[in-house]
Amino acid sequence: MSRIWDVVRRIATGDNSPPPDLDATLARLRAKTPAPVFWLLGKTQSGKTSITRFLTGADAAVIGSGYRPCTKTSRRFQFPTPEAPLLEFLDTRGVDEPGYDPAEDIAAFDPVAHVVVVTVKATDFAQGNVRAALEPIRRANPSRPVVLCVTCLNEAIPRQPHPTPYPFEQCGVTAHESPSVPDALRRSIEEHRRAFEGLYDTCVPIDLTRPEDGFPDPDYGGEALKRALLDALPGAYRQTLLRLKEATDALKDVHLKHAIPVILGYASMAASAGAVPVPFLDLLIIPGIQSRMVFHLARLYGQPMSHDRFKEVAASLGAGLVARQAVREVTKVIPYVGSVAGAAVAWASTFALGRAFCYYYQAVCEGHVPDTQTLRKVYHEQYSAAEVSWRAEKATRTGPPQGTGS
């Protein structure tokens, strides 16, 4: 109760500065926000970075610099930012070296990884060390899905085009039924399936190349991989990946392609804060999340943003005012209903604020500052769209994870 009265006092006196324990609070929220965690296992140069690049849209340089050491033989990449991640990748290195002991990685990753993604090059059949590393990981959690990705298909069929349309089924390879698959490629895939028998649930042949490599489809098999991962993920985490895909698929603007994942990450964290069932406690947390998002977006657009300028623009939008949000807090006295409503408002307002600031930054980049009326219109349009998206996502979300069969 003392914390509630402190929030009410600060609202009444107009003190909307972030609480002193904001960083600790955000750390707790990150643990509650559904960010899928993919455990990547495979030799060096076997396609792990290509998968990360395909799922996130980030380039290799960003991915490389984004990884941070986690254990002696592994590293962690949180996309788009460690502050508000949407996807997380755990990359285990050294599995192609004799004597690799996965015990430390299992202890660190087993409680958090949702799906193990194993990468093997189509023409590399020396996978004994990878299998030896995968076996104890599989034993540690037999119910966790393992997706076997056979990569670099073009190396098995040099100077030949990929078979089209994509002839491999999501939950297994039916290459023997398709005359379009060259014999060399079919034998390679079937050999990997035989070698890893019992250690995986789904096999997906892929060839994720760069556009400059000259292949007609640089994302060959990519959609099949996404379907396999979506099928393997628990419901809430599946929706996070879907939301990211749908939000970025149709974007042409380079700035927005980088900005949208950032906005979604902070909006998801704000929704976690908004779902706290105790009235008023989130009112000083959400503005802190939103302000960090705005300054993060400013860096992406190369536009400096002072605290005074942020308050000025936010006020012109009619957003970020704690007193206005306080009215909605009274619904939290209603079990479940209040938390759902609070999460929806926090999600929509944060997403809309991010999109409005993107509009503002883009206008500044083009040499003019948009007027208050235009900014407010953009904000309210994006808020309405975010509300519709939230309701649709909640309507289709399924709770328990679904298993897969070998």
C-alpha positions as CSV (number, residue, x, y, z in Angstrom):
1,M,0.0,0.0,0.0
2,S,2.9,2.4,0.7
3,R,4.1,2.0,-2.9
4,I,0.6,2.7,-4.2
5,W,0.3,5.9,-2.2
6,D,3.7,7.0,-3.3
7,V,2.6,6.6,-6.9
8,V,-0.6,8.5,-6.3
9,R,1.3,11.3,-4.5
10,R,3.7,11.7,-7.4
11,I,0.8,11.8,-9.9
12,A,-1.0,14.4,-7.8
13,T,2.1,16.6,-7.5
14,G,3.0,16.2,-11.2
15,D,6.2,14.3,-10.6
16,N,6.5,12.0,-13.6
17,S,10.2,11.3,-13.2
18,P,11.1,7.6,-13.5
19,P,11.4,5.7,-10.2
20,P,14.9,5.1,-8.9
21,D,14.6,1.3,-9.3
22,L,13.5,1.5,-13.0
23,D,16.4,-0.7,-14.2
24,A,15.6,-3.4,-11.7
25,T,11.9,-3.3,-12.6
26,L,12.7,-3.5,-16.4
27,A,14.9,-6.5,-15.7
28,R,11.9,-8.3,-14.0
29,L,9.6,-7.3,-16.9
30,R,12.1,-8.7,-19.5
31,A,11.8,-12.1,-17.7
32,K,8.0,-12.0,-18.1
33,T,7.9,-10.8,-21.7
34,P,7.5,-13.7,-24.2
35,A,10.7,-13.6,-26.3
36,P,11.4,-17.0,-28.2
37,V,14.8,-18.4,-27.4
38,F,16.5,-20.5,-30.1
39,W,19.5,-22.6,-29.2
40,L,21.8,-22.8,-32.3
41,L,24.0,-25.9,-32.5
42,G,26.3,-26.6,-35.4
43,K,29.8,-26.3,-36.8
44,T,31.3,-23.0,-37.7
45,Q,30.2,-21.8,-41.2
46,S,27.2,-24.2,-41.1
47,G,24.6,-21.5,-41.6
48,K,23.7,-20.4,-38.0
49,T,24.3,-16.7,-38.8
50,S,22.3,-17.0,-42.0
51,I,19.3,-18.3,-40.0
52,T,19.6,-15.5,-37.5
53,R,19.8,-12.9,-40.3
54,F,16.8,-14.4,-42.1
55,L,14.6,-14.4,-38.9
56,T,15.6,-10.9,-37.8
57,G,16.4,-9.0,-41.0
58,A,19.6,-7.8,-39.4
59,D,22.8,-7.8,-41.4
60,A,25.8,-10.0,-40.4
61,A,27.8,-7.2,-39.0
62,V,25.0,-6.2,-36.6
63,I,24.5,-9.9,-35.6
64,G,28.2,-10.4,-35.1
65,S,28.6,-7.3,-32.9
66,G,25.4,-8.1,-31.0
67,Y,26.5,-11.4,-29.6
68,R,27.8,-11.4,-26.1
69,P,29.8,-14.2,-24.3
70,C,27.6,-16.3,-22.1
71,T,29.6,-19.4,-21.1
72,K,33.1,-20.4,-22.1
73,T,31.8,-22.0,-25.3
74,S,28.7,-20.0,-26.1
75,R,27.3,-16.6,-26.7
76,R,24.0,-14.8,-26.7
77,F,22.3,-12.4,-29.1
78,Q,19.1,-10.5,-28.1
79,F,17.3,-8.9,-31.0
80,P,16.7,-6.0,-31.5
81,T,18.1,-4.8,-28.2
82,P,19.0,-6.4,-24.9
83,E,16.8,-3.9,-23.2
84,A,13.6,-5.0,-24.9
85,P,14.3,-8.3,-26.9
86,L,11.9,-9.9,-29.2
87,L,14.0,-12.9,-30.2
88,E,17.0,-14.5,-28.5
89,F,19.7,-16.7,-30.0
90,L,22.1,-18.9,-28.1
91,D,25.1,-19.9,-30.2
92,T,27.1,-22.8,-29.0
93,R,30.6,-22.8,-30.5
94,G,33.3,-25.5,-30.5
95,V,31.0,-28.4,-31.1
96,D,33.2,-29.4,-34.1
97,E,36.2,-29.7,-31.8
98,P,37.1,-32.9,-30.1
99,G,36.4,-32.9,-26.4
100,Y,33.7,-30.3,-26.3
101,D,31.7,-30.8,-23.1
102,P,28.1,-29.5,-23.3
103,A,27.5,-29.7,-19.6
104,E,28.0,-26.0,-18.9
105,D,25.9,-24.9,-21.8
106,I,23.1,-27.3,-20.8
107,A,23.1,-25.9,-17.3
108,A,22.9,-22.4,-18.7
109,F,20.5,-22.9,-21.6
110,D,18.2,-25.8,-20.7
111,P,15.9,-23.7,-18.5
112,V,15.4,-21.0,-21.1
113,A,15.7,-22.4,-24.6
114,H,12.4,-23.2,-26.4
115,V,13.8,-24.8,-29.6
116,V,17.1,-26.3,-30.6
117,V,18.1,-25.5,-34.2
118,V,20.9,-27.9,-35.5
119,T,22.7,-26.8,-38.7
120,V,24.5,-29.2,-41.0
121,K,25.9,-28.4,-44.4
122,A,24.5,-30.7,-47.1
123,T,27.9,-31.9,-48.2
124,D,29.5,-32.2,-44.7
125,F,28.9,-35.7,-43.4
126,A,31.5,-35.5,-40.6
127,Q,29.0,-34.7,-37.9
128,G,30.1,-37.0,-35.1
129,N,31.0,-34.3,-32.7
130,V,27.7,-32.4,-33.4
131,R,25.7,-35.6,-32.7
132,A,27.8,-36.2,-29.5
133,A,26.9,-32.7,-28.3
134,L,23.2,-33.0,-29.3
135,E,22.7,-36.3,-27.5
136,P,23.0,-35.0,-23.9
137,I,21.0,-31.9,-24.8
138,R,18.2,-34.1,-26.1
139,R,18.3,-36.3,-23.0
140,A,18.2,-33.3,-20.7
141,N,14.8,-32.2,-22.2
142,P,13.3,-34.8,-24.6
143,S,10.1,-32.7,-25.0
144,R,11.9,-29.7,-26.3
145,P,11.6,-29.6,-30.1
146,V,14.8,-30.0,-32.2
147,V,14.8,-28.7,-35.8
148,L,17.5,-30.1,-38.1
149,C,18.4,-27.7,-40.8
150,V,20.3,-29.1,-43.8
151,T,22.0,-26.0,-45.2
152,C,24.1,-24.9,-48.2
153,L,22.1,-27.1,-50.6
154,N,23.7,-25.5,-53.6
155,E,27.0,-27.2,-52.7
156,A,25.4,-30.6,-53.3
157,I,24.2,-29.5,-56.8
158,P,26.8,-27.1,-58.1
159,R,25.8,-25.1,-61.2
160,Q,22.2,-26.5,-60.9
161,P,19.1,-24.5,-59.9
162,H,17.2,-25.3,-56.7
163,P,14.2,-27.6,-57.3
164,T,11.1,-25.6,-57.6
165,P,8.5,-25.3,-56.2
166,Y,10.0,-26.2,-52.8
167,P,9.5,-30.0,-52.7
168,F,10.2,-30.7,-49.0
169,E,7.4,-31.0,-46.5
170,Q,7.5,-29.1,-43.2
171,C,7.5,-32.2,-41.0
172,G,9.8,-34.4,-43.0
173,V,11.5,-34.8,-46.3
174,T,9.6,-36.4,-49.2
175,A,12.3,-35.8,-51.8
176,H,12.0,-39.4,-53.0
177,E,8.4,-38.5,-54.2
178,S,9.5,-35.5,-56.2
179,P,11.4,-36.0,-59.5
180,S,12.5,-32.4,-59.3
181,V,15.1,-33.1,-56.6
182,P,18.5,-34.1,-58.0
183,D,19.8,-37.5,-56.8
184,A,22.9,-36.0,-55.2
185,L,20.8,-33.6,-53.1
186,R,18.3,-36.2,-52.1
187,R,21.1,-38.6,-51.0
188,S,22.7,-35.9,-49.0
189,I,19.5,-35.0,-47.1
190,E,18.6,-38.6,-46.5
191,E,22.1,-39.3,-45.1
192,H,21.8,-36.5,-42.6
193,R,18.3,-37.7,-41.6
194,R,19.7,-41.2,-41.0
195,A,22.7,-39.9,-39.1
196,F,20.6,-37.8,-36.7
197,E,17.7,-40.3,-36.4
198,G,16.0,-40.0,-33.0
199,L,17.7,-36.7,-32.2
200,Y,15.4,-34.3,-34.1
201,D,11.7,-33.7,-34.6
202,T,11.6,-31.8,-37.9
203,C,14.0,-31.7,-40.8
204,V,14.0,-28.5,-43.0
205,P,16.4,-28.2,-46.0
206,I,17.3,-24.6,-46.6
207,D,19.7,-22.4,-48.6
208,L,19.7,-18.9,-47.2
209,T,22.1,-16.9,-49.4
210,R,22.8,-13.3,-50.0
211,P,21.2,-11.5,-53.0
212,E,24.6,-10.8,-54.5
213,D,25.3,-14.5,-54.7
214,G,23.0,-14.7,-57.7
215,F,20.5,-17.4,-56.7
216,P,16.9,-16.8,-57.9
217,D,15.6,-17.3,-54.4
218,P,18.1,-16.2,-51.7
219,D,15.6,-17.4,-49.0
220,Y,15.1,-20.9,-50.3
221,G,13.3,-22.9,-47.7
222,G,13.0,-19.9,-45.4
223,E,9.3,-20.0,-45.1
224,A,9.3,-23.7,-44.4
225,L,11.8,-23.0,-41.6
226,K,9.5,-20.3,-40.1
227,R,6.5,-22.7,-40.2
228,A,8.5,-25.3,-38.4
229,L,9.6,-22.9,-35.7
230,L,6.1,-21.6,-35.3
231,D,4.8,-25.1,-34.9
232,A,7.4,-25.9,-32.3
233,L,7.0,-22.7,-30.1
234,P,4.6,-22.4,-27.2
235,G,1.6,-20.2,-28.0
236,A,2.6,-16.8,-26.6
237,Y,6.1,-17.1,-28.0
238,R,4.7,-18.1,-31.4
239,Q,2.7,-14.9,-31.5
240,T,5.8,-12.8,-30.9
241,L,7.5,-14.3,-33.9
242,L,4.3,-13.9,-36.0
243,R,3.9,-10.3,-34.9
244,L,7.5,-9.5,-36.0
245,K,7.1,-11.2,-39.3
246,E,3.8,-9.5,-40.2
247,A,5.0,-6.1,-39.1
248,T,8.2,-6.1,-41.3
249,D,7.2,-8.2,-44.3
250,A,5.6,-5.4,-46.3
251,L,8.0,-2.6,-45.2
252,K,10.1,-0.8,-47.9
253,D,11.5,1.9,-45.7
254,V,14.9,1.0,-44.5
255,H,14.6,3.1,-41.3
256,L,11.3,1.4,-40.4
257,K,12.6,-2.1,-41.0
258,H,15.1,-1.4,-38.2
259,A,12.7,0.6,-36.1
260,I,9.7,-1.7,-36.0
261,P,11.4,-4.5,-34.1
262,V,12.6,-1.9,-31.5
263,I,9.1,-0.6,-31.1
264,L,7.6,-4.1,-30.8
265,G,10.2,-5.0,-28.2
266,Y,9.4,-2.0,-26.0
267,A,5.6,-2.3,-26.6
268,S,5.8,-6.0,-25.4
269,M,7.6,-4.9,-22.3
270,A,5.1,-2.1,-21.7
271,A,2.3,-4.7,-22.0
272,S,3.9,-6.8,-19.4
273,A,4.0,-3.8,-17.1
274,G,0.4,-2.8,-17.9
275,A,-0.8,-6.3,-17.0
276,V,0.4,-6.0,-13.4
277,P,-2.9,-6.4,-11.5
278,V,-2.2,-3.8,-8.8
279,P,-3.6,-0.4,-9.7
280,F,-1.2,2.6,-10.3
281,L,2.1,0.7,-9.9
282,D,2.8,0.7,-13.6
283,L,2.1,4.4,-14.2
284,L,5.7,5.5,-13.6
285,I,7.2,2.4,-15.3
286,I,5.5,2.7,-18.7
287,P,6.7,6.3,-19.3
288,G,10.2,5.1,-18.5
289,I,9.9,2.3,-21.1
290,Q,8.5,4.7,-23.6
291,S,11.2,7.3,-23.1
292,R,13.9,4.8,-23.5
293,M,12.2,3.6,-26.7
294,V,12.1,7.1,-28.1
295,F,15.8,7.8,-27.4
296,H,16.7,4.4,-28.9
297,L,14.8,5.3,-32.1
298,A,16.5,8.7,-32.2
299,R,19.9,6.9,-32.4
300,L,18.6,4.7,-35.3
301,Y,17.5,7.8,-37.2
302,G,20.7,9.7,-36.3
303,Q,18.6,12.5,-34.7
304,P,19.5,13.9,-31.3
305,M,16.6,14.0,-28.9
306,S,16.8,16.1,-25.7
307,H,14.6,15.4,-22.7
308,D,12.9,18.8,-23.2
309,R,12.2,18.1,-26.9
310,F,10.8,14.6,-26.0
311,K,8.4,16.1,-23.5
312,E,7.3,18.7,-26.0
313,V,6.6,16.3,-28.8
314,A,4.9,13.7,-26.4
315,A,2.7,16.4,-25.0
316,S,1.7,17.5,-28.5
317,L,0.6,14.0,-29.1
318,G,-1.6,13.9,-26.0
319,A,0.5,10.8,-25.0
320,G,2.8,10.1,-22.1
321,L,0.7,12.0,-19.6
322,V,0.4,9.8,-16.5
323,A,-2.7,11.5,-15.2
324,R,-4.7,10.4,-18.3
325,Q,-3.6,6.8,-17.9
326,A,-4.6,6.9,-14.2
327,V,-8.3,6.8,-15.1
328,R,-7.9,3.4,-16.7
329,E,-6.1,2.0,-13.6
330,V,-9.4,1.7,-11.7
331,T,-10.4,-1.3,-13.9
332,K,-7.6,-3.3,-12.3
333,V,-9.8,-3.9,-9.3
334,I,-11.6,-6.3,-11.6
335,P,-9.7,-9.6,-11.6
336,Y,-8.2,-10.6,-15.0
337,V,-10.3,-8.0,-17.0
338,G,-8.3,-5.1,-15.5
339,S,-5.0,-6.7,-16.3
340,V,-6.0,-7.5,-19.9
341,A,-7.2,-3.9,-20.4
342,G,-4.1,-2.5,-18.9
343,A,-1.8,-4.6,-21.1
344,A,-3.8,-3.6,-24.2
345,V,-3.6,0.1,-23.4
346,A,0.1,-0.1,-22.6
347,W,0.8,-2.0,-25.8
348,A,-1.2,0.3,-28.1
349,S,0.0,3.5,-26.6
350,T,3.7,2.5,-26.7
351,F,3.4,1.2,-30.3
352,A,1.6,4.3,-31.4
353,L,4.1,6.6,-29.7
354,G,7.0,4.8,-31.4
355,R,5.4,5.0,-34.8
356,A,4.6,8.7,-34.3
357,F,8.2,9.5,-33.3
358,C,9.4,7.5,-36.4
359,Y,7.2,9.8,-38.5
360,Y,8.7,12.8,-36.7
361,Y,12.3,11.6,-37.1
362,Q,11.8,10.9,-40.8
363,A,10.3,14.3,-41.4
364,V,13.3,15.9,-39.7
365,C,15.6,13.9,-41.9
366,E,13.8,15.3,-44.9
367,G,14.3,18.8,-43.7
368,H,11.0,19.8,-41.9
369,V,9.3,19.4,-38.6
370,P,5.7,18.1,-38.8
371,D,3.0,20.2,-37.1
372,T,1.2,19.1,-33.9
373,Q,-2.1,18.3,-35.7
374,T,-0.3,15.9,-38.1
375,L,1.6,14.2,-35.4
376,R,-1.5,13.7,-33.3
377,K,-3.3,12.2,-36.3
378,V,-0.5,9.8,-36.9
379,Y,-0.5,8.8,-33.2
380,H,-4.2,8.1,-33.1
381,E,-4.2,6.2,-36.4
382,Q,-1.4,4.0,-35.1
383,Y,-3.1,3.6,-31.7
384,S,-6.3,2.4,-33.3
385,A,-4.4,0.0,-35.6
386,A,-2.5,-1.3,-32.6
387,E,-5.7,-2.0,-30.7
388,V,-7.1,-4.0,-33.6
389,S,-3.9,-6.0,-33.9
390,W,-3.8,-6.7,-30.1
391,R,-7.4,-7.9,-30.1
392,A,-6.8,-10.1,-33.2
393,E,-3.7,-11.6,-31.6
394,K,-5.4,-12.3,-28.3
395,A,-8.2,-14.0,-30.2
396,T,-5.9,-16.4,-32.0
397,R,-3.4,-17.1,-29.2
398,T,-3.2,-20.6,-27.9
399,G,-1.7,-21.4,-24.6
400,P,0.0,-24.8,-24.2
401,P,3.0,-25.8,-26.4
402,Q,2.4,-28.4,-29.0
403,G,4.8,-31.3,-29.4
404,T,6.2,-32.6,-32.6
405,G,6.9,-36.1,-33.7
406,S,9.9,-37.6,-35.3
